[in-house]
Amino acid sequence: MALTLGPILADAGIDPAEAIAIRHAYVKEHEDGSRGIHADSTDAEILNYTRGFGANGSFPAAPPRYWVVFIKEGSNQARLWSVIENRGELENDSVLRTFDISATEHMAELRKRLVIGWRSPRTWWMRGTTAASYPVDTIADAEPIPFPGFDRLMLDYAQLQAVIREPRYASWRTALSSVTGVYLITDARDGRQYVGKADGAENILQRWSAYAANGHGGNVELRGMDPSTFRYSLLRVFDPSTPEAEINIAENHYKLALDSRFPHGLNRN
């Protein structure tokens, strides 16, 4: 069975009955002289363009909360631009209706990647319940995210999980698999810290993959804690050929320097 838009909306927490789908076309200027959008339009310009619609058109009298906005691609396709939230109509001067809208994070990972079939080429908007049955034609690979460098790396738990599993972080995984070293986990709720290490046959990527899987990575000190407020960073990285004794010395130094041992921190030894 072919994938449709409906399950993707549901996964994003959007009820199709509380949504509409809009398909914008690139038109620099409309017949009435109003400005349109084009391939070089910024997100801010597209959002501003979406705020207003002709008062005499077919747009719903009371449009729902969520607008799933696409950009026309060919005659029968549409590529996701963003999901925006409608907070109500601001003005209606009988010529133009203007709405209070803002971008949301719904389906953010699919922006400019998700392409659906658009069965009615002449229709520029439709009810979410109708759009939910439209087929998903393509979900393109995400654009790679450049690795920021070992000394600039700072991840929360959700970001750590994304780095471990998502294709766009492939260069990050390559970098983290190339080093051993000493790392820091900080609980943002109370500032307590845990200093750990990856040495011998285990690199940083392998060690952090264990944290991404269960939150504690096998550390007794972290079991039973909620990892959603953890932050992960690197204190010092080493070449994999570095003797374990040298990494142990560095780990002990940071435990002392950061006072990460119990009762002030999360380290038990």
DOTI-762246 format. One line per 2 residues: number of its first residue (from 1); for each residue x, y, z of N, C-alpha, C. Coordinates in steps of 0.02 Angstrom, whole numbers, m for minus. Layout:
BEGIN
NUM> X/Y/Z/X/Y/Z/X/Y/Z | ... .
***
This chain:
BEGIN
1> 42/m60/0/0/0/0/44/62/0 | 28/110/m43/69/170/m49/60/215/12 .
3> 113/248/31/111/295/87/74/357/66 | 31/382/110/m6/444/97/13/496/149 .
5> m11/557/140/5/611/186/m26/601/255 | m82/565/259/m118/557/322/m75/532/380 .
7> m40/475/372/2/450/427/57/499/448 | 83/537/401/135/585/417/107/642/459 .
9> 46/665/442/13/715/483/0/688/553 | m24/627/557/m39/597/622/24/591/664 .
11> 80/571/633/143/564/669/167/631/696 | 149/685/661/168/752/683/118/782/733 .
13> 66/743/750/17/767/798/m34/815/769 | m45/810/703/m92/855/670/m153/815/648 .
15> m211/835/671/m274/805/652/m294/835/584 | m301/794/532/m320/822/466/m383/864/469 .
17> m429/849/515/m490/888/521/m477/958/547 | m418/969/576/m399/1035/602/m345/1067/560 .
19> m343/1048/496/m290/1074/452/m315/1086/381 | m279/1127/346/m288/1135/274/m220/1129/242 .
21> m220/1111/178/m158/1109/139/m161/1165/87 | m107/1201/81/m102/1257/34/m44/1244/m13 .
23> m54/1257/m78/0/1250/m126/12/1317/m159 | 69/1348/m143/89/1410/m175/123/1395/m242 .
25> 116/1440/m289/152/1436/m352/198/1496/m357 | 254/1487/m391/300/1543/m401/271/1591/m453 .
27> 250/1648/m430/224/1701/m474/251/1767/m448 | 293/1800/m486/323/1862/m461/272/1916/m450 .
29> 222/1918/m494/170/1969/m487/104/1941/m513 | 51/1949/m475/m14/1924/m495/m49/1973/m542 .
31> m103/1950/m572/m139/1992/m621/m164/2056/m590 | m180/2055/m525/m204/2116/m493/m148/2163/m471 .
33> m86/2144/m488/m29/2186/m471/4/2171/m405 | m25/2127/m365/4/2109/m301/66/2066/m311 .
35> 112/2071/m264/175/2035/m270/166/1961/m252 | 202/1918/m286/200/1847/m272/266/1825/m241 .
37> 283/1762/m250/347/1736/m226/383/1703/m284 | 448/1691/m274/488/1661/m326/539/1615/m294 .
39> 579/1583/m334/626/1532/m309/676/1560/m259 | 690/1625/m262/738/1655/m217/706/1689/m157 .
41> 640/1682/m149/606/1712/m92/631/1680/m27 | 639/1722/24/660/1697/89/601/1666/125 .
43> 615/1629/178/561/1601/218/517/1656/247 | 548/1711/267/509/1767/294/462/1796/241 .
45> 486/1800/179/443/1826/125/386/1779/110 | 400/1714/111/346/1665/98/295/1666/154 .
47> 319/1672/216/272/1676/273/229/1738/267 | 259/1794/250/221/1856/243/170/1850/186 .
49> 189/1817/132/145/1807/75/84/1764/95 | 96/1717/140/43/1672/162/m7/1706/209 .
51> 11/1764/235/m33/1798/283/m98/1822/252 | m97/1838/187/m155/1871/158/m185/1835/98 .
53> m251/1836/94/m287/1806/37/m344/1852/16 | m361/1848/m47/m416/1889/m73/m480/1875/m35 .
55> m515/1930/m17/m576/1923/23/m633/1892/m16 | m629/1895/m82/m684/1869/m123/m671/1798/m149 .
57> m618/1767/m124/m601/1700/m148/m638/1646/m110 | m614/1585/m119/m648/1527/m90/m618/1505/m23 .
59> m571/1544/3/m537/1524/65/m588/1518/121 | m580/1470/167/m630/1459/219/m646/1521/260 .
61> m708/1528/279/m728/1585/321/m694/1581/389 | m685/1520/414/m651/1509/478/m599/1456/469 .
63> m541/1473/440/m489/1423/427/m463/1392/491 | m443/1329/489/m422/1293/550/m354/1317/575 .
65> m333/1284/629/m271/1304/663/m209/1293/623 | m203/1235/590/m141/1218/555/m148/1225/480 .
67> m97/1257/449/m94/1262/376/m30/1227/354 | m37/1174/316/20/1137/290/35/1166/221 .
69> 89/1203/217/103/1244/158/154/1209/113 | 136/1202/50/179/1172/m1/196/1223/m55 .
71> 247/1207/m93/265/1246/m153/253/1202/m214 | 221/1229/m264/205/1192/m324/268/1166/m358 .
73> 265/1103/m379/321/1072/m414/292/1034/m474 | 302/1062/m533/269/1033/m591/194/1046/m587 .
75> 156/1010/m627/84/1021/m628/47/981/m576 | 76/926/m554/39/882/m510/78/859/m447 .
77> 124/900/m425/161/885/m364/168/947/m321 | 186/936/m258/195/992/m211/248/972/m160 .
79> 294/1018/m147/349/1005/m99/335/1044/m35 | 340/1010/22/326/1043/86/372/1102/99 .
81> 342/1158/116/381/1217/138/382/1220/214 | 323/1221/246/321/1224/319/249/1213/343 .
83> 243/1199/407/177/1198/439/172/1261/482 | 119/1298/471/111/1360/509/47/1357/551 .
85> 46/1397/603/m11/1400/648/m50/1464/636 | m114/1457/627/m159/1514/618/m188/1533/686 .
87> m176/1595/707/m202/1619/771/m262/1665/762 | m288/1668/702/m348/1707/692/m341/1762/639 .
89> m397/1785/615/m398/1838/564/m386/1906/596 | m341/1945/566/m325/2011/592/m367/2066/560 .
91> m379/2058/495/m413/2112/458/m446/2085/396 | m503/2115/379/m539/2099/317/m568/2163/291 .
93> m538/2191/238/m561/2255/211/m603/2245/148 | m629/2184/141/m670/2165/83/m629/2155/19 .
95> m565/2169/23/m520/2156/m33/m469/2103/m13 | m441/2112/47/m390/2066/71/m404/2045/142 .
97> m397/1980/155/m401/1954/223/m330/1940/247 | m314/1964/307/m248/1955/336/m253/1916/400 .
99> m206/1867/409/m208/1822/466/m145/1828/509 | m153/1813/573/m97/1810/620/m71/1739/618 .
101> m14/1728/586/13/1661/578/87/1660/598 | 111/1601/615/181/1592/631/203/1521/613 .
103> 266/1513/599/293/1447/582/296/1404/644 | 288/1338/636/293/1291/691/348/1241/676 .
105> 362/1198/724/412/1145/714/381/1080/691 | 316/1079/679/284/1019/654/315/1000/586 .
107> 335/937/579/362/910/517/424/948/494 | 460/979/542/519/1019/524/571/978/488 .
109> 578/914/507/628/871/476/611/853/404 | 550/869/382/528/853/314/524/914/269 .
111> 540/972/295/537/1033/255/582/1027/193 | 553/1043/136/588/1043/71/610/973/50 .
113> 589/922/89/607/853/72/546/813/50 | 489/827/81/427/789/68/393/815/6 .
115> 380/771/m42/345/788/m104/283/743/m109 | 225/774/m117/163/735/m124/134/746/m193 .
117> 93/699/m215/54/710/m275/m2/759/m261 | m18/802/m310/m71/852/m302/m120/840/m358 .
119> m175/806/m342/m220/780/m394/m260/833/m430 | m266/891/m400/m308/944/m431/m264/1004/m447 .
121> m233/1006/m506/m185/1059/m522/m212/1129/m515 | m277/1139/m525/m306/1206/m522/m326/1226/m451 .
123> m321/1180/m404/m340/1194/m335/m278/1215/m296 | m283/1273/m262/m225/1298/m224/m230/1285/m150 .
125> m290/1265/m126/m297/1244/m56/m350/1190/m51 | m346/1150/1/m396/1097/12/m398/1080/85 .
127> m452/1047/105/m460/1025/174/m407/973/190 | m386/971/252/m336/923/273/m359/851/265 .
129> m424/840/272/m451/773/264/m445/748/192 | m447/795/145/m437/777/74/m363/766/60 .
131> m322/812/84/m249/807/72/m221/744/104 | m251/720/159/m225/662/194/m224/600/149 .
133> m266/599/98/m268/540/54/m220/546/m5 | m186/603/m11/m141/613/m67/m77/573/m58 .
135> m49/546/m111/9/502/m106/74/540/m93 | 118/508/m55/186/534/m46/228/508/m104 .
137> 253/554/m144/294/534/m202/367/526/m184 | 393/570/m141/465/569/m125/476/598/m56 .
139> 524/569/m21/553/601/38/628/602/25 | 653/659/6/723/665/m15/769/659/45 .
141> 831/640/33/881/638/85/890/707/115 | 900/710/180/911/774/214/979/802/195 .
143> 984/869/193/1047/901/179/1096/888/237 | 1158/870/222/1206/856/275/1217/918/319 .
145> 1227/906/383/1242/960/431/1317/956/446 | 1354/1010/434/1427/1008/445/1444/996/519 .
147> 1496/957/530/1520/944/598/1551/1008/626 | 1531/1029/687/1554/1094/713/1624/1094/741 .
149> 1653/1035/750/1719/1031/782/1712/1003/853 | 1764/968/876/1761/936/941/1752/986/998 .
151> 1784/1045/992/1782/1093/1047/1719/1136/1047 | 1675/1127/998/1613/1165/996/1552/1120/1003 .
153> 1563/1057/1016/1509/1009/1017/1471/1013/1083 | 1405/1023/1079/1361/1024/1138/1294/997/1117 .
155> 1273/940/1145/1212/907/1124/1166/894/1183 | 1101/905/1174/1054/879/1223/1036/807/1204 .
157> 994/775/1243/981/704/1232/947/691/1165 | 898/732/1147/864/723/1083/912/733/1025 .
159> 957/781/1031/1006/793/978/1055/735/973 | 1075/708/1031/1120/650/1030/1089/592/993 .
161> 1025/578/1006/991/524/971/988/536/896 | 977/599/877/975/616/805/1043/605/773 .
163> 1096/625/808/1164/617/781/1179/543/769 | 1156/501/813/1172/429/808/1134/396/751 .
165> 1073/420/734/1032/382/687/1017/416/620 | 1023/483/616/999/517/556/1055/524/504 .
167> 1037/513/439/1088/518/386/1122/586/381 | 1087/640/398/1117/706/389/1175/718/436 .
169> 1184/674/488/1240/682/535/1296/632/520 | 1300/608/460/1350/557/444/1421/581/458 .
171> 1436/644/442/1504/670/453/1519/675/528 | 1468/687/569/1477/689/641/1497/619/667 .
173> 1463/569/643/1479/501/664/1549/480/643 | 1569/502/583/1637/487/560/1688/519/607 .
175> 1676/582/624/1723/618/668/1725/586/738 | 1668/570/766/1665/542/834/1693/471/837 .
177> 1690/436/780/1718/368/780/1794/368/771 | 1823/426/758/1895/430/745/1936/446/807 .
179> 1902/458/863/1938/478/923/1914/440/985 | 1959/435/1034/1940/416/1102/1944/481/1143 .
181> 1932/476/1208/1939/537/1247/1897/539/1310 | 1893/600/1337/1857/614/1399/1798/660/1383 .
183> 1740/642/1409/1680/680/1394/1644/701/1458 | 1597/746/1450/1560/773/1507/1486/768/1495 .
185> 1449/744/1545/1376/745/1544/1353/791/1600 | 1315/840/1584/1289/888/1634/1214/881/1638 .
187> 1187/875/1698/1115/875/1708/1093/948/1715 | 1058/974/1665/1039/1044/1664/991/1063/1719 .
189> 959/1013/1751/912/1029/1805/948/1057/1866 | 1005/1029/1883/1039/1050/1945/1113/1063/1936 .
191> 1139/1056/1875/1209/1071/1863/1258/1017/1881 | 1234/960/1908/1280/906/1926/1311/876/1862 .
193> 1373/853/1869/1410/831/1810/1437/761/1819 | 1446/729/1761/1475/662/1759/1532/663/1707 .
195> 1591/644/1728/1649/640/1682/1659/566/1664 | 1662/553/1600/1673/485/1577/1727/482/1524 .
197> 1742/422/1502/1795/414/1452/1777/359/1403 | 1807/362/1346/1805/309/1296/1878/295/1279 .
199> 1900/233/1290/1970/217/1277/1976/146/1251 | 2036/125/1238/2048/58/1212/2013/47/1146 .
201> 1974/m5/1141/1939/m22/1079/1875/18/1070 | 1855/57/1120/1792/93/1117/1805/167/1101 .
203> 1776/192/1045/1784/262/1028/1725/303/1055 | 1727/368/1046/1675/412/1072/1607/395/1042 .
205> 1604/381/978/1540/364/946/1510/302/978 | 1549/251/989/1523/190/1020/1498/203/1091 .
207> 1535/243/1128/1515/257/1197/1450/297/1198 | 1447/348/1156/1387/390/1156/1327/355/1125 .
209> 1338/306/1083/1282/267/1055/1247/229/1112 | 1286/207/1161/1256/173/1219/1211/220/1258 .
211> 1233/283/1266/1191/332/1300/1127/346/1260 | 1134/352/1195/1076/366/1153/1025/311/1157 .
213> 1048/250/1168/1003/192/1168/961/188/1232 | 993/204/1290/955/193/1352/961/250/1403 .
215> 999/302/1387/1004/359/1431/1059/355/1483 | 1079/294/1503/1130/288/1556/1194/255/1533 .
217> 1194/223/1475/1255/194/1448/1287/141/1491 | 1248/113/1537/1275/62/1582/1306/90/1645 .
219> 1306/156/1654/1335/186/1714/1285/183/1772 | 1307/153/1827/1263/146/1885/1239/214/1909 .
221> 1283/264/1908/1267/330/1933/1209/363/1895 | 1200/345/1832/1150/378/1791/1086/338/1783 .
223> 1085/276/1808/1025/235/1803/968/266/1843 | 909/263/1815/851/290/1849/843/365/1841 .
225> 890/399/1809/884/471/1798/852/484/1730 | 818/540/1725/786/560/1663/839/593/1619 .
227> 858/563/1561/911/592/1520/889/652/1478 | 825/669/1480/800/723/1436/832/790/1452 .
229> 861/798/1513/893/861/1529/969/855/1529 | 996/800/1502/1068/792/1498/1097/832/1439 .
231> 1157/858/1449/1196/889/1396/1262/852/1389 | 1283/840/1328/1343/801/1314/1395/845/1279 .
233> 1456/844/1303/1510/882/1271/1576/844/1280 | 1626/866/1243/1692/834/1246/1740/879/1283 .
235> 1778/849/1329/1829/887/1366/1897/882/1333 | 1913/822/1308/1978/813/1275/1974/751/1231 .
237> 2001/755/1172/2000/697/1127/2072/673/1116 | 2077/608/1103/2142/576/1093/2140/533/1030 .
239> 2198/522/1002/2205/474/947/2191/405/976 | 2159/361/938/2143/293/964/2204/254/987 .
241> 2263/272/963/2324/235/983/2351/258/1050 | 2320/310/1080/2344/336/1144/2337/283/1199 .
243> 2389/272/1239/2385/222/1294/2327/239/1342 | 2294/187/1366/2238/196/1412/2260/233/1475 .
245> 2320/222/1497/2344/254/1558/2343/330/1551 | 2360/355/1492/2361/427/1481/2289/456/1483 .
247> 2242/419/1455/2172/441/1456/2145/438/1527 | 2166/387/1567/2145/383/1636/2168/443/1676 .
249> 2229/465/1664/2257/524/1699/2215/585/1682 | 2198/593/1618/2157/651/1598/2088/648/1629 .
251> 2058/589/1630/1992/581/1660/1993/601/1734 | 2042/576/1770/2047/592/1842/2057/667/1853 .
253> 2097/698/1811/2109/771/1816/2043/809/1810 | 2002/791/1762/1939/828/1752/1889/814/1808 .
255> 1890/754/1835/1846/740/1892/1864/785/1951 | 1930/795/1961/1951/839/2015/1937/912/1999 .
257> 1953/933/1938/1945/1003/1919/1872/1025/1919 | 1828/980/1900/1757/997/1896/1718/975/1958 .
259> 1752/944/2005/1720/921/2066/1659/878/2050 | 1670/829/2006/1614/790/1981/1599/728/2023 .
261> 1640/716/2075/1628/658/2117/1574/671/2169 | 1538/618/2187/1487/622/2239/1517/650/2303 .
263> 1483/696/2341/1412/713/2333/1397/773/2288 | 1450/807/2263/1437/867/2222/1421/850/2150 .
265> 1446/794/2127/1435/774/2058/1405/705/2053 | 1407/675/1993/1375/611/1980/1424/553/1977 .
267> 1489/566/1980/1538/512/1980/1544/480/2049 | 1547/414/2051/1554/379/2114/1626/361/2130 .
269> 1670/368/2081/1740/351/2094/1786/402/2060 .
***
